[in-house]
Amino acid sequence: MTEPHRFTVRVYYEDTDFSGSIYHAAYLKFCERARTEMLRAAGVHHAELAGQGIAFAVTEMQLRFLAAGRIDNELAVVTESLGATGARLRLSQKVFRGETLLCDVTLTVVAIRIGGGATRLPRQLVAHFA
């Protein structure tokens, strides 16, 4: 397994609810961006995969909200591989404000053919994240 990947994101007005706290669905965007940057750092680019007819789909996600983030906070999303096999990649993502854990996420993504149906993960991805 590789070292955890760290992605920094700022909370904007559009990411908040009427109270100024981060709207729960915004965490999904933060985590998606962090996963994309983690893959990019590993040399895996969505555009290249799409050219090969491959995409990713989230099949399972568990989120646990532990503390509130607010507008203008700078957050860190730490993404760590829990293993890659066949068509599946399991990940842990933790969203921090400083040392405070705001959201704890566990998810599974699978490789799919853009036309439909599962396919195997690219070899370099499995080798990097297994």
DSSP file with accessible surface (Angstrom, degrees, kcal/mol):
  #  RESIDUE AA STRUCTURE BP1 BP2  ACC     N-H-->O    O-->H-N    N-H-->O    O-->H-N    TCO  KAPPA ALPHA  PHI   PSI    X-CA   Y-CA   Z-CA
    1    1 A M              0   0  142      0, 0.0   128,-0.1     0, 0.0     2,-0.1   0.000 360.0 360.0 360.0 154.6    0.0    0.0    0.0
    2    2 A T        -     0   0   41    126,-0.2    79,-0.2     1,-0.1     3,-0.1  -0.406 360.0 -85.2 -92.8 169.8    1.0    3.5   -0.6
    3    3 A E        -     0   0  166      1,-0.1    -1,-0.1    -2,-0.1    78,-0.1  -0.391  59.1 -87.8 -67.5 151.1    1.4    6.5    1.8
    4    4 A P        -     0   0   56      0, 0.0     2,-0.4     0, 0.0    76,-0.2  -0.276  41.4-129.5 -59.5 144.4   -1.8    8.4    2.4
    5    5 A H  E     -A   79   0A  43     74,-3.1    74,-2.8    -3,-0.1     2,-0.5  -0.825  16.8-150.9 -98.0 139.4   -2.5   11.3    0.0
    6    6 A R  E     -A   78   0A 157     -2,-0.4     2,-0.4    72,-0.2    72,-0.2  -0.946  13.7-178.5-117.2 129.1   -3.3   14.7    1.3
    7    7 A F  E     -A   77   0A  42     70,-2.1    70,-3.3    -2,-0.5     2,-0.4  -0.989  14.6-147.5-127.4 130.6   -5.5   17.2   -0.5
    8    8 A T  E     +A   76   0A  72     -2,-0.4     2,-0.3    68,-0.2    68,-0.2  -0.826  19.7 174.4-101.8 138.3   -6.3   20.7    0.8
    9    9 A V  E     -A   75   0A  12     66,-2.3    66,-3.5    -2,-0.4     2,-0.4  -0.994  23.1-137.0-142.0 144.2   -9.6   22.5    0.1
   10   10 A R  E     -A   74   0A  99     -2,-0.3     2,-0.6    64,-0.2    64,-0.2  -0.816  24.1-122.5 -98.8 142.4  -11.1   25.8    1.2
   11   11 A V        -     0   0    0     62,-2.5    61,-2.6    -2,-0.4     2,-0.2  -0.761  33.1-168.0 -87.1 121.2  -14.8   25.9    2.3
   12   12 A Y    >   -     0   0  130     -2,-0.6     3,-2.1    59,-0.2     4,-0.3  -0.620  38.0 -99.5-103.8 168.1  -16.7   28.5    0.2
   13   13 A Y  G >  S+     0   0  187      1,-0.3     3,-2.1    -2,-0.2     7,-0.1   0.881 122.0  60.2 -52.0 -43.0  -20.2   30.0    0.6
   14   14 A E  G 3  S+     0   0  135      1,-0.3    -1,-0.3     8,-0.0    -3,-0.0   0.674  99.5  58.4 -62.4 -17.6  -21.6   27.5   -1.9
   15   15 A D  G <  S+     0   0    1     -3,-2.1     8,-2.6     5,-0.1    -1,-0.3   0.432  97.9  79.0 -89.6  -1.0  -20.4   24.6    0.3
   16   16 A T  B <   -F   22   0B  21     -3,-2.1     6,-0.2     6,-0.3     2,-0.1  -0.649  68.6-132.4-112.0 164.5  -22.5   25.8    3.3
   17   17 A D    >   -     0   0   51      4,-2.7     3,-2.0    -2,-0.2    -1,-0.1  -0.293  52.3 -74.0 -98.5-170.3  -26.0   25.6    4.5
   18   18 A F  T 3  S+     0   0  204      1,-0.3    -2,-0.0     2,-0.1    -1,-0.0   0.737 131.2  54.1 -61.3 -20.9  -28.2   28.4    5.9
   19   19 A S  T 3  S-     0   0   55      2,-0.2    -1,-0.3     3,-0.0     3,-0.1   0.523 116.8-108.4 -92.6  -4.9  -26.3   28.3    9.2
   20   20 A G  S <  S+     0   0   14     -3,-2.0    51,-1.7     1,-0.4     2,-0.2   0.422  80.3 125.2  90.4  -0.9  -22.8   28.7    7.7
   21   21 A S  B    S-G   70   0C  22     49,-0.2    -4,-2.7     1,-0.1    -1,-0.4  -0.569  76.1 -85.5 -86.1 157.2  -21.8   25.1    8.4
   22   22 A I  B     -F   16   0B  13     47,-2.5    -6,-0.3    -6,-0.2     2,-0.2  -0.419  45.5-121.7 -62.8 127.1  -20.6   22.8    5.6
   23   23 A Y    >>  -     0   0  115     -8,-2.6     3,-1.8    -2,-0.2     4,-0.7  -0.508  23.1-119.3 -68.5 138.3  -23.7   21.2    3.9
   24   24 A H  T >4 S+     0   0  105      1,-0.3     3,-1.1    -2,-0.2     4,-0.5   0.842 110.6  55.5 -54.3 -38.3  -23.4   17.4    4.3
   25   25 A A  T >> S+     0   0   34      1,-0.2     4,-1.0     2,-0.2     3,-0.9   0.753  92.3  72.1 -70.1 -20.3  -23.3   16.8    0.5
   26   26 A A  H <> S+     0   0    5     -3,-1.8     4,-2.4     1,-0.3    -1,-0.2   0.833  86.7  64.9 -63.8 -29.7  -20.3   19.1    0.1
   27   27 A Y  H <X S+     0   0    6     -3,-1.1     4,-2.5    -4,-0.7    -1,-0.3   0.855  96.2  57.6 -61.0 -32.0  -18.1   16.5    1.8
   28   28 A L  H <> S+     0   0   75     -3,-0.9     4,-2.4    -4,-0.5    -1,-0.2   0.914 107.3  47.1 -63.6 -41.9  -18.8   14.2   -1.2
   29   29 A K  H  X S+     0   0   77     -4,-1.0     4,-2.5     2,-0.2     5,-0.2   0.926 111.5  50.2 -64.6 -44.5  -17.4   16.9   -3.6
   30   30 A F  H  X S+     0   0    0     -4,-2.4     4,-2.0     1,-0.2    -2,-0.2   0.926 113.6  45.7 -60.0 -44.0  -14.3   17.4   -1.4
   31   31 A C  H  X S+     0   0    2     -4,-2.5     4,-2.5     2,-0.2    -1,-0.2   0.889 110.3  53.4 -68.6 -38.6  -13.7   13.6   -1.3
   32   32 A E  H  X S+     0   0   85     -4,-2.4     4,-2.3     2,-0.2    -2,-0.2   0.936 110.3  47.5 -61.4 -46.0  -14.2   13.2   -5.0
   33   33 A R  H  X S+     0   0   91     -4,-2.5     4,-2.4     1,-0.2    -1,-0.2   0.916 111.4  51.0 -61.1 -42.6  -11.7   15.9   -5.7
   34   34 A A  H  X S+     0   0    0     -4,-2.0     4,-2.3    -5,-0.2    -1,-0.2   0.900 109.6  49.9 -63.6 -40.6   -9.2   14.3   -3.3
   35   35 A R  H  X S+     0   0   17     -4,-2.5     4,-2.5     2,-0.2    -1,-0.2   0.918 110.2  50.7 -64.4 -41.7   -9.6   10.9   -5.0
   36   36 A T  H  X S+     0   0   26     -4,-2.3     4,-2.5     1,-0.2    -2,-0.2   0.929 112.4  45.9 -61.2 -44.7   -9.0   12.4   -8.4
   37   37 A E  H  X S+     0   0   68     -4,-2.4     4,-2.4     2,-0.2    -1,-0.2   0.855 110.0  54.5 -69.0 -32.9   -5.9   14.1   -7.2
   38   38 A M  H  X S+     0   0   11     -4,-2.3     4,-1.1     2,-0.2    -2,-0.2   0.937 111.3  45.0 -63.4 -45.3   -4.7   10.9   -5.5
   39   39 A L  H  <>S+     0   0   11     -4,-2.5     5,-2.9     2,-0.2     3,-0.5   0.922 111.4  53.0 -63.7 -42.3   -5.1    9.1   -8.8
   40   40 A R  H ><5S+     0   0  115     -4,-2.5     3,-1.8     1,-0.3    -2,-0.2   0.917 106.3  52.9 -59.5 -42.3   -3.3   11.9  -10.7
   41   41 A A  H 3<5S+     0   0   78     -4,-2.4    -1,-0.3     1,-0.3    -2,-0.2   0.790 107.8  52.5 -64.4 -26.1   -0.4   11.7   -8.3
   42   42 A A  T 3<5S-     0   0   23     -4,-1.1    -1,-0.3    -3,-0.5    -2,-0.2   0.361 125.2-104.2 -88.8   3.2   -0.2    8.0   -9.0
   43   43 A G  T < 5S+     0   0   41     -3,-1.8     2,-0.6     1,-0.3    -3,-0.2   0.637  82.1 128.0  85.1  14.3   -0.1    8.7  -12.8
   44   44 A V      < -     0   0    4     -5,-2.9     2,-0.4    -6,-0.2    -1,-0.3  -0.926  37.3-171.3-107.4 120.7   -3.7    7.6  -13.4
   45   45 A H     >  -     0   0   57     -2,-0.6     4,-2.3     1,-0.1     3,-0.2  -0.945  24.9-141.1-118.6 132.5   -5.7   10.3  -15.3
   46   46 A H  H  > S+     0   0   66     -2,-0.4     4,-2.9     1,-0.2     5,-0.2   0.868 102.7  55.3 -57.2 -39.9   -9.5   10.1  -15.8
   47   47 A A  H  > S+     0   0   84      1,-0.2     4,-1.9     2,-0.2    -1,-0.2   0.911 109.2  46.9 -63.1 -40.4   -9.2   11.5  -19.4
   48   48 A E  H  > S+     0   0  112     -3,-0.2     4,-0.9     2,-0.2    -1,-0.2   0.910 112.8  49.2 -67.3 -41.9   -6.8    8.7  -20.4
   49   49 A L  H ><>S+     0   0    4     -4,-2.3     5,-2.9     1,-0.2     3,-0.9   0.920 108.9  52.8 -62.3 -42.4   -9.0    6.1  -18.8
   50   50 A A  H ><5S+     0   0   49     -4,-2.9     3,-1.7     1,-0.3    -1,-0.2   0.884 103.6  57.5 -61.1 -37.2  -12.0    7.4  -20.6
   51   51 A G  H 3<5S+     0   0   72     -4,-1.9    -1,-0.3     1,-0.3    -2,-0.2   0.774 107.3  48.4 -62.5 -25.2  -10.1    7.2  -23.8
   52   52 A Q  T <<5S-     0   0  123     -4,-0.9    -1,-0.3    -3,-0.9    -2,-0.2   0.344 124.5-107.1 -93.0   2.0   -9.7    3.5  -23.0
   53   53 A G  T < 5S+     0   0   29     -3,-1.7    61,-2.5     1,-0.3     2,-0.4   0.695  79.2 128.2  81.4  20.8  -13.4    3.2  -22.3
   54   54 A I  E   < +B  113   0A  23     -5,-2.9     2,-0.3    59,-0.2    -1,-0.3  -0.893  25.5 161.3-115.3 140.6  -12.9    2.9  -18.5
   55   55 A A  E     -B  112   0A  30     57,-2.4    57,-2.6    -2,-0.4     2,-0.4  -0.849  32.2-114.5-139.8 176.3  -14.6    5.0  -15.7
   56   56 A F  E     -B  111   0A  43     -2,-0.3     2,-0.4    55,-0.2    55,-0.2  -0.921  21.3-168.3-116.8 146.6  -15.1    4.6  -12.0
   57   57 A A  E     -B  110   0A  33     53,-2.3    53,-2.6    -2,-0.4     2,-0.5  -0.999  23.0-127.9-132.6 134.3  -18.4    4.2  -10.1
   58   58 A V  E     +B  109   0A  64     -2,-0.4    51,-0.2    51,-0.2     3,-0.1  -0.692  29.1 173.5 -77.6 125.6  -18.8    4.4   -6.4
   59   59 A T  E     +     0   0A  80     49,-2.5     2,-0.3    -2,-0.5    50,-0.2   0.621  65.9  18.5-107.5 -19.0  -20.7    1.3   -5.2
   60   60 A E  E     +B  108   0A 110     48,-1.4    48,-2.4     2,-0.0    -1,-0.3  -0.977  61.1 171.3-154.0 137.6  -20.6    1.7   -1.5
   61   61 A M  E     -B  107   0A  58     -2,-0.3     2,-0.5    46,-0.2    46,-0.2  -0.959   9.4-170.9-151.3 131.1  -19.9    4.7    0.8
   62   62 A Q  E     -B  106   0A 132     44,-2.9    44,-2.2    -2,-0.3     2,-0.4  -0.993  10.7-171.6-122.8 126.2  -20.2    5.2    4.5
   63   63 A L  E     -B  105   0A  52     -2,-0.5     2,-0.4    42,-0.2    42,-0.2  -0.950   8.3-169.5-118.0 139.9  -19.9    8.6    6.0
   64   64 A R  E     -B  104   0A 131     40,-2.1    40,-2.6    -2,-0.4     2,-0.5  -0.990  12.5-151.3-128.5 118.9  -19.7    9.5    9.7
   65   65 A F  E     +B  103   0A  99     -2,-0.4    38,-0.2    38,-0.2     3,-0.1  -0.818  23.5 165.4 -93.1 125.2  -20.0   13.2   10.6
   66   66 A L        +     0   0   76     36,-3.1     2,-0.3    -2,-0.5    37,-0.2   0.677  60.3   4.6-114.7 -28.1  -18.1   14.1   13.8
   67   67 A A  S    S-     0   0   37     35,-1.3     2,-0.4    33,-0.1    -1,-0.4  -0.977  76.1 -99.1-155.6 161.0  -17.8   17.9   13.9
   68   68 A A        -     0   0   58     -2,-0.3     2,-0.3    -3,-0.1    35,-0.0  -0.692  25.7-158.1 -91.2 134.9  -19.0   20.9   12.0
   69   69 A G        -     0   0    0     -2,-0.4   -47,-2.5   -47,-0.1     2,-0.3  -0.744  15.8-153.0-100.0 159.1  -16.8   22.7    9.5
   70   70 A R  B >   -G   21   0C 114     -2,-0.3     3,-2.0   -49,-0.3   -59,-0.2  -0.853  29.2 -68.3-132.9 166.4  -17.6   26.3    8.6
   71   71 A I  T 3  S+     0   0   59    -51,-1.7   -59,-0.2    -2,-0.3    -1,-0.1  -0.154 117.1  19.1 -52.8 141.6  -17.2   28.8    5.8
   72   72 A D  T 3  S+     0   0  107    -61,-2.6    -1,-0.3     1,-0.3   -60,-0.1   0.300  88.8 139.0  75.0  -4.5  -13.6   29.9    5.1
   73   73 A N    <   -     0   0   36     -3,-2.0   -62,-2.5   -63,-0.1     2,-0.6  -0.388  51.4-134.6 -62.6 146.4  -12.1   26.8    6.9
   74   74 A E  E     -A   10   0A 111    -64,-0.2    24,-0.5    -3,-0.1     2,-0.3  -0.929  29.5-167.6 -99.9 125.5   -9.1   25.2    5.2
   75   75 A L  E     -A    9   0A   2    -66,-3.5   -66,-2.3    -2,-0.6     2,-0.4  -0.798  16.7-146.8-113.5 156.1   -9.6   21.5    5.2
   76   76 A A  E     -AC   8  96A   4     20,-2.5    20,-3.1    -2,-0.3     2,-0.6  -0.990   7.2-158.2-120.5 128.5   -7.4   18.5    4.5
   77   77 A V  E     -AC   7  95A   0    -70,-3.3   -70,-2.1    -2,-0.4     2,-0.6  -0.943   9.5-162.1-105.6 115.5   -8.8   15.4    2.9
   78   78 A V  E     -AC   6  94A  32     16,-3.0    16,-2.2    -2,-0.6     2,-0.5  -0.897   6.7-167.7-102.9 119.3   -6.5   12.4    3.7
   79   79 A T  E     +AC   5  93A   1    -74,-2.8   -74,-3.1    -2,-0.6     2,-0.4  -0.918   7.0 179.4-113.2 131.6   -7.1    9.4    1.4
   80   80 A E  E     - C   0  92A  82     12,-2.9    12,-2.8    -2,-0.5     2,-0.2  -0.994  27.5-119.7-134.6 136.9   -5.6    6.0    2.0
   81   81 A S  E     - C   0  91A   1     -2,-0.4    10,-0.3   -79,-0.2     3,-0.1  -0.540  17.0-173.0 -73.5 136.1   -5.9    2.8    0.1
   82   82 A L  E     -     0   0A  78      8,-3.3     9,-0.2     1,-0.4    -1,-0.1   0.296  66.9 -62.5-105.1   3.4   -7.5   -0.1    1.9
   83   83 A G  E     - C   0  90A  17      7,-0.7     7,-2.8    46,-0.3    -1,-0.4  -0.344  41.4-128.8 129.4 152.2   -6.6   -2.4   -1.0
   84   84 A A  E     + C   0  89A   4      5,-0.2     2,-0.3    42,-0.2     5,-0.2  -1.000  28.8 161.7-134.5 130.5   -7.3   -3.0   -4.7
   85   85 A T  E >   - C   0  88A 101      3,-2.3     3,-3.1    -2,-0.4     2,-0.1  -0.988  59.2 -38.3-146.8 140.6   -8.3   -6.3   -6.3
   86   86 A G  T 3  S-     0   0   21     -2,-0.3    35,-2.7     1,-0.3    40,-0.1  -0.192 127.8 -14.9  51.6-109.6   -9.9   -7.2   -9.6
   87   87 A A  T 3  S+     0   0   20     33,-0.3    24,-1.9    -2,-0.1     2,-0.4   0.430 119.6  89.4-103.8  -1.1  -12.4   -4.4  -10.3
   88   88 A R  E <   -CD  85 110A 145     -3,-3.1    -3,-2.3    22,-0.2     2,-0.4  -0.813  45.5-174.5-111.8 143.9  -12.5   -2.9   -6.8
   89   89 A L  E     -CD  84 109A   3     20,-2.7    20,-2.5    -2,-0.4     2,-0.4  -0.996  13.5-158.6-128.7 120.7  -10.6   -0.2   -5.0
   90   90 A R  E     -CD  83 108A  84     -7,-2.8    -8,-3.3    -2,-0.4    -7,-0.7  -0.875  17.2-178.3-101.2 135.5  -11.4    0.3   -1.3
   91   91 A L  E     -CD  81 107A   2     16,-2.7    16,-2.4    -2,-0.4     2,-0.4  -0.954  24.2-149.6-134.6 152.9  -10.5    3.7    0.2
   92   92 A S  E     -CD  80 106A  12    -12,-2.8   -12,-2.9    -2,-0.3     2,-0.4  -0.970  18.9-174.1-115.7 134.0  -10.6    5.5    3.5
   93   93 A Q  E     -CD  79 105A   0     12,-3.0    12,-3.4    -2,-0.4     2,-0.4  -0.999   4.2-172.2-130.6 132.7  -11.0    9.3    3.5
   94   94 A K  E     -CD  78 104A  63    -16,-2.2   -16,-3.0    -2,-0.4     2,-0.6  -0.993  11.4-151.6-126.0 130.6  -10.8   11.6    6.5
   95   95 A V  E     -CD  77 103A   0      8,-2.9     7,-3.2    -2,-0.4     8,-1.4  -0.907  21.5-175.0-105.8 119.4  -11.6   15.3    6.4
   96   96 A F  E     -CD  76 101A  47    -20,-3.1   -20,-2.5    -2,-0.6     2,-0.6  -0.872  28.5-159.4-115.4 147.2   -9.8   17.4    8.9
   97   97 A R  E >  S- D   0 100A  75      3,-2.6     3,-2.3    -2,-0.3     2,-0.2  -0.973  82.8 -50.3-114.7 105.1   -9.9   21.0   10.0
   98   98 A G  T 3  S-     0   0   56     -2,-0.6   -22,-0.1   -24,-0.5    -2,-0.0  -0.467 123.1 -23.3  62.4-124.0   -6.4   21.2   11.6
   99   99 A E  T 3  S+     0   0  183     -2,-0.2     2,-0.5    -3,-0.1    -1,-0.3   0.493 116.3 104.4 -93.9  -4.0   -6.3   18.3   14.0
  100  100 A T  E <   - D   0  97A  61     -3,-2.3    -3,-2.6     1,-0.0     2,-0.6  -0.692  67.4-139.2 -86.7 121.8  -10.1   18.0   14.3
  101  101 A L  E     + D   0  96A  45     -2,-0.5    -5,-0.2    -5,-0.2     3,-0.1  -0.691  26.2 172.9 -79.1 118.6  -11.7   15.1   12.3
  102  102 A L  E     +     0   0A   0     -7,-3.2   -36,-3.1    -2,-0.6   -35,-1.3   0.823  64.3  12.0 -93.2 -40.5  -14.9   16.4   10.7
  103  103 A C  E     -BD  65  95A   0     -8,-1.4    -8,-2.9   -38,-0.2     2,-0.5  -0.994  57.5-158.4-147.6 134.0  -15.9   13.5    8.5
  104  104 A D  E     -BD  64  94A  26    -40,-2.6   -40,-2.1    -2,-0.4     2,-0.4  -0.967  19.5-175.1-116.6 123.8  -14.8    9.9    8.3
  105  105 A V  E     -BD  63  93A   1    -12,-3.4   -12,-3.0    -2,-0.5     2,-0.4  -0.959  14.9-176.6-126.4 137.3  -15.5    8.1    5.0
  106  106 A T  E     +BD  62  92A  37    -44,-2.2   -44,-2.9    -2,-0.4     2,-0.3  -0.997  22.5 163.8-127.2 134.4  -15.1    4.5    3.8
  107  107 A L  E     -BD  61  91A   0    -16,-2.4   -16,-2.7    -2,-0.4     2,-0.4  -0.974  31.9-142.0-149.5 163.0  -15.9    3.6    0.2
  108  108 A T  E     -BD  60  90A   3    -48,-2.4   -49,-2.5    -2,-0.3   -48,-1.4  -0.995  16.8-172.1-125.1 131.1  -15.6    1.2   -2.6
  109  109 A V  E     -BD  58  89A   9    -20,-2.5   -20,-2.7    -2,-0.4     2,-0.3  -0.926   6.9-158.7-117.1 148.9  -15.2    2.2   -6.3
  110  110 A V  E     -BD  57  88A  15    -53,-2.6   -53,-2.3    -2,-0.4     2,-0.4  -0.924  21.1-115.4-123.3 152.3  -15.3   -0.2   -9.2
  111  111 A A  E     -B   56   0A   0    -24,-1.9     8,-1.9     8,-0.4     2,-0.3  -0.701  38.9-177.4 -82.4 135.9  -14.0    0.0  -12.7
  112  112 A I  E     -BE  55 118A  51    -57,-2.6   -57,-2.4    -2,-0.4     2,-0.4  -0.941  31.5-111.2-131.0 155.7  -16.7    0.0  -15.3
  113  113 A R  E >   -B   54   0A 132      4,-3.3     3,-2.4    -2,-0.3   -59,-0.2  -0.715  29.9-127.4 -79.4 138.0  -16.8    0.1  -19.1
  114  114 A I  T 3  S+     0   0  100    -61,-2.5    -1,-0.1    -2,-0.4     3,-0.1   0.861 112.4  54.3 -57.3 -32.0  -18.3    3.4  -20.2
  115  115 A G  T 3  S-     0   0   87    -62,-0.3    -1,-0.3     1,-0.2     2,-0.1   0.563 129.1 -80.7 -77.8  -7.2  -20.8    1.5  -22.3
  116  116 A G  S <  S+     0   0   41     -3,-2.4    -1,-0.2     1,-0.3    -2,-0.1  -0.224  84.4  69.0 120.1 147.3  -21.8   -0.5  -19.2
  117  117 A G  S    S-     0   0   43     -3,-0.1    -4,-3.3    -2,-0.1    -1,-0.3   0.163  76.6 -70.4  93.4 153.0  -20.7   -3.4  -17.1
  118  118 A A  B     -E  112   0A  62     -6,-0.3     2,-0.3     1,-0.0    -6,-0.3  -0.355  46.3-179.6 -74.7 155.7  -17.7   -4.0  -14.8
  119  119 A T        -     0   0   40     -8,-1.9    -8,-0.4   -32,-0.1     2,-0.1  -0.916  35.3 -82.7-144.3 170.7  -14.2   -4.3  -16.0
  120  120 A R        -     0   0  176     -2,-0.3   -33,-0.3     1,-0.1     3,-0.1  -0.473  46.8-105.9 -77.5 148.8  -10.8   -4.9  -14.3
  121  121 A L        -     0   0    9    -35,-2.7    -1,-0.1    -2,-0.1   -33,-0.1  -0.420  49.3 -88.7 -64.6 147.2   -8.9   -2.1  -12.8
  122  122 A P    >>  -     0   0   13      0, 0.0     4,-2.0     0, 0.0     3,-0.6  -0.332  37.2-121.1 -57.1 141.6   -5.9   -1.0  -14.8
  123  123 A R  H 3> S+     0   0  226      1,-0.2     4,-2.8     2,-0.2     5,-0.2   0.860 110.7  55.2 -55.1 -42.5   -2.8   -3.0  -13.7
  124  124 A Q  H 3> S+     0   0   97      1,-0.2     4,-1.9     2,-0.2    -1,-0.2   0.863 108.0  50.4 -64.6 -30.3   -0.8    0.0  -12.7
  125  125 A L  H <> S+     0   0    1     -3,-0.6     4,-2.5     2,-0.2     5,-0.2   0.943 111.5  46.3 -71.2 -44.8   -3.6    1.1  -10.3
  126  126 A V  H  X S+     0   0   39     -4,-2.0     4,-2.2     1,-0.2    -2,-0.2   0.941 113.4  50.0 -62.5 -44.6   -3.8   -2.3   -8.7
  127  127 A A  H  < S+     0   0   83     -4,-2.8    -1,-0.2     1,-0.2    -2,-0.2   0.896 114.7  44.7 -61.3 -37.4    0.0   -2.5   -8.4
  128  128 A H  H  < S+     0   0   79     -4,-1.9    -1,-0.2    -5,-0.2    -2,-0.2   0.872 125.4  28.6 -74.9 -38.0    0.1    1.0   -6.8
  129  129 A F  H  <        0   0    1     -4,-2.5   -46,-0.3  -128,-0.1    -2,-0.2   0.473 360.0 360.0-107.9  -4.8   -2.9    0.6   -4.4
  130  130 A A     <        0   0   57     -4,-2.2   -47,-0.1   -47,-0.2   -45,-0.1  -0.223 360.0 360.0 -67.4 360.0   -3.0   -3.2   -3.5
